[in-house]
């Protein structure tokens, strides 16, 4: 992989990179297309990174289908798929971790304590191997995109980070590889996550800034429409993830369990 990238750079080509865990959907494909619009060559990595899963999470049952992914990558214009296995990515004596502090201690970082350490470490490794000029991440994982931007800036990675919008189903559910775990009733009800976000966005547009009350009302709104367990509904500064400040963009972030399946979604509120 590195040799190919060096060769392309030597001949003056630019490389856009999309890291994924596979089981691709239209959300991933939109990132690949964006990478190809911005660079001459597109690399997609497919790797279910074990170190970003907690001990009781869905690593073993995470969906995989390489042949289907390969076709989809091709259809979206990817030039290379980097598809390593665990022995190549982590030697048994892997001792080095990349840790971004502060902004990983909230939202998903609370219910998934080592998750972001796994994400930043694997993305740093992938950047070193693939050597992209640019990498595209999805707004779907809003906290991840902010953490990666911070890691790149703090550690001076020579990679430009682009964040692409969330791709949704017709009923508003954000596309996710994990949606396949939902049974038909859960799938129907999962659309209320986005309805809840839209409810809060309407309130925000009316001038509401009492975020603690709004979060509670949004929780009631969702609980009235779906049999689910809310992990968090939070309103935070859309860049720093600190408490919202006047005249700064606000991120509404939601994480919800439908049975064992944990879904996330978000919106940057605007008036
Ligand atoms: P994953 O395979 O879930 O690790 O996701 C790989 C990349 O695709 C991440 O940058 C995600 O944010 C992005 N992504 C996942 N779902 C969507 C979506 N519905 N819309 C846009 N990007 C997405």
Boltz pocket constraint, residues with backbone or C-beta under 6 A from the ligand:
constraints:
  - pocket:
      binder: B
      contacts: [[A, 19], [A, 20], [A, 21], [A, 22], [A, 27], [A, 28], [A, 30], [A, 31], [A, 136], [A, 137], [A, 138], [A, 139], [A, 140], [A, 141], [A, 164], [A, 165], [A, 166], [A, 167], [A, 168], [A, 174], [A, 175], [A, 176], [A, 177]]
      max_distance: 6.0
